[in-house]
């Protein structure tokens, strides 16, 4: 952090900020970024002038002119980005999104509104957003930068729908895509993790791992799977993220391994009471409470087991539960399942299946070897020597 010889004026990576000392902060004076109404950082001369105005107010306060004085807060335009966010978050389009997606969007949006919330929606331009993306990229990483701008783009589409502006400045930013995660669980890693879960009395974690791996479903759908959805050798899911509320269904035949695991769950359930008949319907229940997991409580149990498994298989430390879904897709493809069959099992979109297979199967030596063998046979049949 660089500083210049103007009281309380600092430069952080070239960006000006007025930052009072601890004594003033205790009296209610708070630091602020020095930007104009469009959210752009002030140049050096303008920043010095703005800091001088704030310092003059501090001087007046110290001289006794103290009518509940606090640093001035920028006036918010009635069509500010913060007002737009309120409209969007209360809209049916947003409320139809899954609860986890809503939480993620609100979290990312909060960072953006800290910077731009007070300004007029019409004043926001593409260069402002590109500079903001560059700051996020440097400070919080590529994935966070792209994810935040994706949320902003969705919100600004709502501004166009309600007539607050005619375009969407977050479109056509030309952002670099995040490099794909090239991660699959090996059979040995999965087996070891499940063994650790069972040995440690956390059968439910092993249950969830096997359900996810043998059905290709998301964590949220695995944790909310109910016993009545398993019938006739099939597990029936309604993947909320893919199909939305009241949308489509997938019906997945049970593999022998998953069928045996479900039988083991029922046997454990019969031998130990659960909290209520309602929760007894669920396939995955926490051992200590007999209650359902949510994403947070399940992660609390899953992560220590992953760390323990990484002592034997170090690569496991960088793997997520969500990687089991892509592992399932990869297994099906290696088994010779066409894309239509994979989609019928997992509920993936056609584009997503192609993405998974493009990044994962391209690295699989068995796929490459099988391809070369087919090429050799074809060249021989066609009499091609060179």
VENQUICOR-V436514 format. One line per field, one symbol per residue. ss: DSSP state (h for helix, s for strand, l for the rest). phi: phi as a letter, one per 30 degrees, with the letter a starting at -180 (. if undefined). psi: psi as a letter, one per 30 degrees, with the letter a starting at -180 (. if undefined). Layout:
ss->???
phi->???
psi->???
This chain:
ss->lsslllllssssllsssslllhhhhhlllllsslslllllsllhhhhhhhhhhhhhhhhhhhlllllllllllllllllshhhhhhhhhllhhhhlllhhhhhhhhhhhhhhhhhhlllshhhllhhhhhhhhhhhhhhhlhhhhhhhhhhhhhhhhhhhhlllllllllllllllllllllllllhhhhhhhhhhhhhlllhhhhhhhhhhhhhlllhhhhhllshhhssllssssllhhhhllllllssssllhhhhhhhhhhhhhhhhlllllhhhhlsllllllllllllhhhhhhhhhhhhhhhhlllhhhhhllllhhhhhhhhhhhhllllhhhhhhhhlllhhhhhhhhhhhhhhlhhhhhhhhhhhhhhhhhhllll
phi->.cbbdbeicbcchicdbcbddeddddcjdbdadcbdddiddddddddddddddddddddddddjdbdhdbedcedcdecddddddddddcdeedddddeddddddddddddddecbedcdedddbeedddddddddeddbjddddddddddddddddddddcidacbbdddhdiddddeddcbbddedddeddddddddcicedddeddddddcbicdeddddcdceddcaiibccbbedddcidicdbbbcdddeddddddddddddddcbdcdadddddddcbdddcicddcdddddddddddddddddcbeddeccceddddddddddddddjddeddddddciddedddddddddcddcdddddddddddddddddddiccb
psi->klllhkkgklkjhgkkkjjlleeeefggkklkkjlafggkkkleeeeeeeeeeeeeeeeeefffihihklkkkkkkkfhleeeeeeeefgleeefflleeeeeeeeeeeeeefeefeflkeffkleeeeeeeeeeeeeefleeeeeeefeeeeeefeeeeeggflfajfflhfhkklkkljiklkleeeeeeeeeeeeeggheeeeeeeeeeeffglleeeefgkleffjkhglkklijeeefakgbllkjjkkleeeeeeeeeeeeeeffklleleefffkejkkeffglllaeeeeeeeeeeeeeeefeejefffgkleffeeeeeeeeeeffgkleeeeefefglleeeeeeeeefefffkeeeeeeeeeeeeeeeeefhjf.
